[in-house]
């Protein structure tokens, strides 16, 4: 099973055994029943761009059956286990508090939609054709046409209260649509101005590993 190592930045660092042991002393109690063992766990860490002092952790043990994998935000003395809802993210936003600017707001939006699922599925930010989880490769002409509909996530405007509006292309189930992502100064996220671009695309069901 390959890891998705694209969250926030590409600067993941594999932690050594001593670091894993130290971090797991705080991580394991927060997992409420699940436990990682330092001898078999792999922890990849990166500094958070919008939570000063925190690191994003990708924690996995592929020697267990079934495989065990969790994601967390961590600084010594405080652990936030991501649980696919917006609750732990919004709670941390208030606690830190979050600081968003022109340089990190797009990364925050990517992070948010990677680790939050809606009641009916995930909204997958789609910035290029290679981001599409194809079930079967489309004909070259169709791939090119879809590619022309896609563009990187980018800022549309910034308000005088620190709020942002970003333009995104997203996949939801088998449909591609254009939307505005509204981000408040405190990190609250919602979508508006949705425009359906394509539906019934030959894509796989999203089965993002937990």
C-alpha positions, 0 to 999 in steps of 0.5 A, a space after each residue: 500500500 503506497 502512502 499519499 505524501 502530498 499533504 501541505 508540502 512534500 517535506 515529509 521526514 521519517 522519524 527514527 525509533 526514539 522519536 516514534 517512542 516519544 510521540 507514541 507515548 502521547 498518541 496511543 492514549 488519544 487513540 482510545 483503544 488502538 495502539 501502535 508499537 514503536 518497533 513496527 510503526 512508521 511515522 512520517 512527519 512534516 511541519 504544518 504551514 498554518 498551525 505554528 509549532 504543530 507537525 502533521 503525522 502519517 502513522 502506519 503499521 502495515 504488519 498488523 492485519 488489517 493494516 493500521 493507519 492514522 493521521 494526526 496533528 501534534 506538538 508536545 503536550 497536545 494531540 489532535 487525531 483526525 477523524 474525517 469530520 471537520 470537528 477536530 480541525 475547527 477545534 484546533 483552529 480556535 485553539 492555536 488560533 489558525 493563521 491564514 494568508 495568501 501563501 498558505 490558504 490554498 494548502 489549508 483548503 487542500 488539507 481540509 478536503 483531504 481529511 474531511 468527508 461529507 455525509 455522502 462522500 468526499 469532495 476531491 480537489 482536482 487540479 489536473 488530469 492526473 488527479 482523477 482516479 480513472 477506472 479506465 483511461 479515457 480516449 486521448 481526445 476526451 482526456 485532453 478536453 477534460 484537461 482544459 476544464 481543470 486548473 490549479 486551486 487559486 485565490 479569487 478574492 480576499 475580504 477586508 475581514 481576512 476571508 478568502 474566496 478560492 476557485 476549485 475544480 472538484 470531483 464528487 463521486 463520478 461528477 466534476 464540477 467548478 465551485 467557489 471555496 469560501 474560507 473564513 479567517 477562523 478556517 471555517 470552510 463552505 462551498 458556493 456557486 457550484 457548476 456541474 462540468 461533467 457527470 458519469 465519468 469512468 472513475 473509481 469509487 473513492 476508498 481513501 485508506 484509514 
